Amino acid sequence: MNKNFSLFPLVKPVQAQTDSWEAINPNCVVDGVATIQGIGCLLANVLSVVLTVIGLTGFVMIIYAAFIMLTSAGKSQQVEKSKNTITMAIVGIIIALSSFIIINLIANFTGISIFKTLTIPGSETPW
């Protein structure tokens, strides 16, 4: 019996490749202990993930509002609700893009490039 069952037999499974904190930024860890510069590494990762989640949430809300509008059958309350949802989703996406641009501007002006990268620290052994 084949233990590797897949719904997509042509797609091979892959595993994430990770780097150690030392490979990302040598100042993040000294002798296996996190330093204050490690906060920058952590903050860069958190900001990247949060901005991605905000963008995806806005996109999902637009799809949800479009579905509500399609199924409203001309009811003015549901149409108004879906219009407001689309408006708020677009405002959220604009805020997320603006914060991304502001983070990149701050990184360019200060020379701190760690904020521009998303890195996943882990073991040094390749998978």
Residue pairs with C-beta under 8 A, 6 or more apart in sequence:
4 13
6 13
15 127
16 120
16 122
16 127
17 126
17 127
18 120
18 121
18 122
18 123
19 119
19 120
19 121
19 122
19 124
20 29
20 121
20 122
20 123
20 124
21 28
21 29
21 34
21 38
21 41
21 121
22 28
22 29
23 124
24 41
24 114
24 117
24 119
24 121
25 37
25 38
25 40
25 41
25 114
27 35
27 37
27 38
28 34
28 35
28 37
28 38
28 40
28 41
29 35
29 38
40 112
40 114
40 115
41 114
41 119
41 121
43 115
44 114
44 115
44 116
44 117
44 118
44 119
45 118
45 119
45 120
47 103
47 115
48 117
48 118
49 118
51 96
51 99
51 100
54 92
54 93
54 95
54 96
55 93
55 96
55 97
57 92
58 89
58 90
58 92
58 93
58 96
59 89
59 93
61 85
61 86
61 88
61 89
61 92
62 85
62 86
62 89
62 90
64 85
65 81
65 82
65 83
65 85
65 86
65 89
66 82
66 86
68 78
68 81
68 82
68 85
69 78
69 79
69 82
69 83
69 86
71 78
72 78
72 79
72 82
103 115
103 116
104 115
104 116
106 112
106 115
107 113
107 114
107 115
107 116
